[in-house]
Amino acid sequence: MRRFAIPVLAAVAWVATSQTCAAVELKVLTGAGLAVPVRALAADFGARHGVTVTVTTDTAGGVQDRTEAGETYDLVIGTAQVVETLAQKSLVAGPRFRIARMVEGVAVKAGTPRPDLSDAAAVKKTLLAAKSIAYVDPATGAVSGAFLLSVAQKMGIADQVKGKAVLTRRGADISDAVAKGEADLGVTLISEMLPDKRVTALPLPDEIQMTTIYAASLSARVQNKDAGLLLDELHGHAGREAIEKSGLVPVDN
């Protein structure tokens, strides 16, 4: 099922009709939290439509910075706040679709005991018991590291967590740090850890889970008219399936 196909395609109707889709690379910029499902969907879309699709990933802040700096993409995916900011600056155009809710998780090395994450009190004990905790440096603009520290602050253990920090620049590096024994725990978006079979990743309990929503829109500088079709699929059944497989939660508008 493809939802909202007509308004999405209308948003790119201005692209010159003489343009051949196969000749123009379809470029996607996405926040790292949705990188896994977006890459899977893009690969399938490209194979079916004969289009070369490239996916660039960055932190939520990085998505905003790249777009504001004038980098050219056809489809932009980031936190709803970032996408709204870009819309206010006329850097994205057309419909803006809410896609998925992020899910923060904790990873340990595969084969070791699973941490107790049954409730907030158990998570607090788990964080305090760990000797080292890998998370993305909030200074990079990543939402996952900032979220961990906000949870720790509410628990009254922010200083302890910071004292155990093994900081990375990307969420994709968290599971690697845990697998190599550089950190006892890894905390980031679960979609970034589940593909790595060297670790076991579990979501935080609902009572302290993220509420961050990712959204998608066409770039105001869209060049490939197939971008509307890809956005349509991301917002439709195929996208929901890919999102669920990555451990995230699809959302409706």
C-alpha positions as CSV (number, residue, x, y, z in Angstrom):
1,M,0.0,0.0,0.0
2,R,1.3,3.4,-1.0
3,R,-0.2,6.3,0.9
4,F,-0.3,10.0,-0.1
5,A,1.3,9.2,-3.5
6,I,-0.5,12.1,-5.3
7,P,0.7,15.0,-3.1
8,V,4.2,13.6,-2.9
9,L,4.5,13.3,-6.7
10,A,3.0,16.7,-7.2
11,A,5.8,18.2,-5.1
12,V,8.3,17.2,-7.7
13,A,6.2,17.9,-10.8
14,W,8.4,20.9,-11.6
15,V,11.4,18.7,-12.4
16,A,12.1,18.9,-16.2
17,T,10.3,16.2,-18.1
18,S,13.3,15.7,-20.3
19,Q,15.3,14.5,-17.3
20,T,15.8,10.7,-17.3
21,C,15.6,9.2,-13.8
22,A,18.3,6.6,-14.4
23,A,20.7,9.3,-15.4
24,V,20.4,11.3,-12.2
25,E,21.5,9.8,-8.9
26,L,18.9,9.8,-6.2
27,K,20.5,11.2,-3.1
28,V,19.2,10.6,0.4
29,L,20.4,12.3,3.6
30,T,19.2,10.6,6.8
31,G,19.8,10.8,10.5
32,A,21.7,7.8,11.8
33,G,18.7,6.5,13.7
34,L,16.9,5.6,10.5
35,A,20.0,4.5,8.5
36,V,19.3,0.8,8.7
37,P,15.7,0.8,7.4
38,V,16.4,3.6,4.9
39,R,19.4,1.8,3.4
40,A,17.4,-1.5,3.1
41,L,14.5,0.3,1.5
42,A,16.7,2.3,-0.8
43,A,18.5,-0.8,-2.1
44,D,15.3,-2.5,-2.9
45,F,13.8,0.6,-4.5
46,G,16.9,1.1,-6.6
47,A,16.9,-2.5,-7.9
48,R,13.2,-2.3,-8.8
49,H,13.3,1.1,-10.5
50,G,16.7,0.9,-12.1
51,V,17.8,4.0,-10.1
52,T,21.1,4.5,-8.3
53,V,20.3,5.5,-4.8
54,T,23.0,6.8,-2.4
55,V,22.3,7.2,1.3
56,T,24.4,9.6,3.4
57,T,24.0,9.4,7.2
58,D,24.8,11.8,9.9
59,T,23.7,12.8,13.4
60,A,20.5,14.8,13.7
61,G,22.5,18.0,14.1
62,G,24.6,16.9,11.1
63,V,21.6,16.6,8.9
64,Q,20.6,20.1,9.6
65,D,24.1,21.5,9.2
66,R,24.7,19.7,5.8
67,T,21.4,21.0,4.4
68,E,21.9,24.5,5.7
69,A,25.4,24.5,4.2
70,G,24.0,23.9,0.7
71,E,24.7,20.2,0.2
72,T,22.3,18.8,-2.4
73,Y,20.0,15.9,-1.6
74,D,16.6,14.8,-3.0
75,L,15.2,13.4,0.2
76,V,16.0,14.6,3.7
77,I,15.2,12.6,6.9
78,G,15.8,13.8,10.4
79,T,14.2,14.5,13.7
80,A,10.8,16.2,13.3
81,Q,12.3,19.3,14.9
82,V,15.1,19.4,12.4
83,V,12.8,18.9,9.4
84,E,10.5,21.6,10.7
85,T,13.4,24.0,11.1
86,L,14.5,23.3,7.5
87,A,11.0,23.8,6.3
88,Q,10.8,27.2,7.9
89,K,14.0,28.1,6.1
90,S,12.6,26.8,2.8
91,L,15.2,24.1,2.5
92,V,12.7,21.2,2.3
93,A,9.5,21.4,0.3
94,G,6.2,19.6,0.0
95,P,4.6,17.2,2.5
96,R,6.5,16.4,5.7
97,F,5.7,12.9,7.0
98,R,6.4,11.6,10.4
99,I,8.0,8.2,10.0
100,A,9.2,6.5,13.2
101,R,9.8,6.9,16.9
102,M,13.3,6.3,18.0
103,V,14.1,3.6,20.6
104,E,17.1,3.8,22.9
105,G,18.7,0.6,23.9
106,V,21.5,-1.0,25.9
107,A,24.0,-3.5,24.5
108,V,26.3,-6.0,26.1
109,K,28.8,-8.4,24.5
110,A,27.1,-11.4,23.1
111,G,27.2,-14.4,25.4
112,T,27.4,-12.3,28.6
113,P,24.5,-12.0,31.1
114,R,21.7,-9.7,29.9
115,P,21.4,-6.5,31.9
116,D,18.3,-5.9,34.0
117,L,16.3,-3.2,32.2
118,S,12.9,-4.1,33.6
119,D,12.2,-0.7,35.0
120,A,13.8,2.7,35.7
121,A,15.2,1.5,39.1
122,A,16.8,-1.6,37.4
123,V,18.4,0.6,34.7
124,K,19.9,2.9,37.3
125,K,21.5,-0.1,39.1
126,T,22.8,-1.4,35.7
127,L,24.4,1.9,34.8
128,L,26.0,2.3,38.2
129,A,27.3,-1.3,38.2
130,A,29.0,-0.9,34.8
131,K,32.7,0.1,34.8
132,S,32.5,1.8,31.4
133,I,29.6,3.0,29.2
134,A,29.9,3.8,25.5
135,Y,27.6,6.5,24.0
136,V,27.8,9.1,21.3
137,D,29.3,12.4,22.3
138,P,26.4,14.8,22.6
139,A,28.7,17.5,21.1
140,T,28.3,15.8,17.7
141,G,24.6,16.7,17.6
142,A,23.5,13.1,18.2
143,V,20.2,12.7,20.1
144,S,21.0,9.4,21.7
145,G,24.0,10.5,23.8
146,A,22.1,13.6,25.0
147,F,19.1,11.4,25.8
148,L,21.2,9.1,28.0
149,L,22.6,12.0,29.9
150,S,19.1,13.4,30.4
151,V,17.9,10.1,31.8
152,A,20.9,9.9,34.1
153,Q,20.4,13.5,35.2
154,K,16.8,12.6,36.3
155,M,18.1,9.6,38.2
156,G,20.7,11.7,39.9
157,I,23.7,9.8,38.4
158,A,24.8,12.0,35.6
159,D,28.2,12.6,37.0
160,Q,28.8,8.9,37.5
161,V,27.7,8.1,34.0
162,K,30.0,10.8,32.6
163,G,32.9,9.4,34.6
164,K,32.5,6.1,32.9
165,A,32.1,7.5,29.4
166,V,33.6,5.9,26.3
167,L,32.6,8.6,23.8
168,T,32.2,7.9,20.1
169,R,31.3,10.1,17.1
170,R,28.7,7.7,15.6
171,G,26.1,5.4,17.0
172,A,27.4,2.7,14.6
173,D,30.6,2.7,16.7
174,I,28.9,1.8,20.0
175,S,28.4,-1.9,19.4
176,D,32.0,-2.2,18.1
177,A,33.3,-0.7,21.4
178,V,31.3,-3.2,23.4
179,A,32.2,-6.2,21.2
180,K,35.9,-5.3,21.5
181,G,35.7,-5.0,25.3
182,E,36.3,-1.3,25.3
183,A,33.1,-0.7,27.2
184,D,30.9,-2.8,29.5
185,L,27.7,-1.3,28.1
186,G,26.7,0.5,25.0
187,V,23.8,2.9,24.9
188,T,22.4,4.4,21.7
189,L,19.5,3.9,19.3
190,I,18.7,0.2,19.2
191,S,18.5,0.2,15.3
192,E,22.2,1.0,15.3
193,M,23.1,-2.0,17.5
194,L,20.7,-4.8,16.4
195,P,22.5,-5.6,13.2
196,D,25.8,-6.4,15.0
197,K,25.6,-10.1,16.2
198,R,28.6,-9.6,18.4
199,V,26.4,-7.8,20.9
200,T,23.0,-8.3,22.5
201,A,20.9,-5.1,22.4
202,L,17.8,-4.6,24.5
203,P,15.4,-1.6,24.6
204,L,15.0,0.7,27.6
205,P,11.7,0.3,29.5
206,D,8.8,2.4,28.3
207,E,8.8,4.6,31.4
208,I,12.1,6.1,30.4
209,Q,12.0,5.5,26.6
210,M,12.6,8.2,23.9
211,T,9.8,10.2,22.4
212,T,11.9,11.5,19.5
213,I,10.1,11.3,16.2
214,Y,11.9,11.2,12.8
215,A,10.3,12.8,9.8
216,A,11.0,13.0,6.1
217,S,10.5,15.5,3.3
218,L,11.7,16.3,-0.2
219,S,14.6,18.7,-0.5
220,A,13.8,22.1,-2.0
221,R,16.7,21.3,-4.3
222,V,15.3,17.9,-5.4
223,Q,16.8,16.8,-8.7
224,N,15.5,13.2,-9.2
225,K,11.7,13.0,-9.7
226,D,11.8,9.4,-8.3
227,A,12.4,10.9,-4.9
228,G,8.6,11.3,-4.5
229,L,8.1,7.6,-5.1
230,L,10.8,6.7,-2.5
231,L,9.3,9.0,0.1
232,D,5.9,7.4,-0.7
233,E,7.3,3.9,0.0
234,L,9.1,5.1,3.1
235,H,5.8,6.4,4.5
236,G,3.9,3.3,3.3
237,H,3.8,-0.4,4.1
238,A,7.3,-1.2,2.9
239,G,8.7,1.5,5.1
240,R,6.8,0.4,8.1
241,E,8.0,-3.2,7.7
242,A,11.7,-2.0,7.4
243,I,11.3,0.3,10.5
244,E,9.8,-2.5,12.6
245,K,12.6,-4.9,11.6
246,S,15.1,-2.4,12.8
247,G,13.6,-2.2,16.3
248,L,12.0,1.2,15.9
249,V,8.3,2.1,16.1
250,P,6.4,3.3,13.0
251,V,4.1,6.3,13.6
252,D,1.2,7.8,11.8
253,N,0.7,11.4,10.9
